[in-house]
Amino acid sequence: MTSPTFDDPERFSTCGPPLPGFEVRIADPASGEALPASAVGEVQGRGPMVMSGYHNRPEATAETITADGWLRTGDLGYLTGEGKLVIAGWRLRDMIIRGGENIYPAEIENLLQTHPAVEAVAVFGVEDDYYGEVVAAAVRLAAEVSSDELKGFVGERIARFKVPVVIYRADCFPLTPSGKVRKVELKDWAKAGRMEVLR
């Protein structure tokens, strides 16, 4: 869909511009409208590489391909001013929507990972009666630390609404065969009380 040239000075920081015959846009996850350069949204592509649809599965096709032929990748990213694609490193399905605010777990994970007491972390959304969803985190610790200390660490560095409301202590994470955290299952663990709340 995109590719940088061998001599592009940004070839290690972007995925390059669209290949000839292909189109790439960034769409607002809620409205589906195209977003301007530098705005993070869902990466969508259109061109000869896009399938016509799933065999005998019209509902799945409608979820994946827009009426005008754009493939919804589920990846979040943005386009530079020069039209080069940058993948933000997040998946749309992992996004937390707190009272209309879009929160990307990777931003909070990357920050918590820098705390010396945190060995591993996974951030996910949990249901909330007022906001719809709020931020939660599960941490595997390298040293003892309080929940308040971790929340304070995050709160000093990013917007307050992104600070985890609850932090769980996790000895392990549910993983896919490729080693990615199964966040849906992690939410179920939290709901079922299978993880201890860090105090």
Buried (B, 14 or more C-beta within 10 A) or exposed (E): BBBBEEEBEBBEEBBBBBBEEBBBBBBBBEEBEBBEEEEBBBBBBBBEEBEEEBEEEEEEBEEBBBEEEBBBBBBBBBBBEEEBBBBBEBBBEBBBBBEEEBBBBBBBBEBBEEBEBBEBBBBBBBEBEEBEBBBBBBBBBEEEBEBEEBBEBBBEBEEEEBBBBBBBBBEEBBEEEEEEBBBEBBBEBBEEEEBEEBE
